[in-house]
């Protein structure tokens, strides 16, 4: 009888363990489109280390925050600017005490890798409209998408926006702009340096001065509906393993957490 009882307990123990682990073994991350390649690798490393599965949804920061506001289930919000994280905080959609400014980036001007346009110096007086010629210029929607807002701010400060604004075609996110330039469907694009780095079909022809636009900062935070694995995930994002991955894609790892 004792032997049969022990055998029964041994048989059910793996099932009990799996069920307990499965109850808290996944989380959903809403992340800016520009994070896709790097964050996919970070998430894979996190899963290997913890056994917790991550599902990432990539889009424009603005679209993701609106989805969260409308009730979309997400554990983590990873923004490409501070404004949309502030928006979430003001509406009590994120846990503000978990917010951390994690990454930085650069704003660059790109052309197709097959384009005859060469390197340019982006400085006050820079004539973007003339450089584009009869072609279109693409970036994220300047009214809402972070990369577009950074781009417009930079061009206004450099005195290039008024002449160039009619040549702009707005895209839903930065990766859409990247694709249009890579395909030769737009003459020029304004994207992040990390985007240009993962697309062989484009080349960087200029870098915007950092003081021409607000600092590019990627804050991350748990949402108000975050599950129990969220805190562990945020901790991993600040680990050496995650830092090495982000930096390999060209992101700047910010050393000081937001307080």
Protein Blocks (a to p, Z undefined) as FASTA:
>chain_A
ZZmmmmmmmmmmmmmmmmmmmmmmcccddddfklmmmmmmmmmmmmmmnopacddddddf
klmmmmmmnopacfbdcdfbfklmmmmmmnopacfklgccfbdcdddddddfkbcbdcdd
ddehiafklmnmmaccddddfklpmklmmmmmmmmmnopmmmmmmmpccdfbfklmmmmm
mnopafbdcddfklmmmmmkbccfbdcdfklpccddddddddfkbcfklmmmmmmmmpmk
lmmmmmmnopacdfbdcZZ
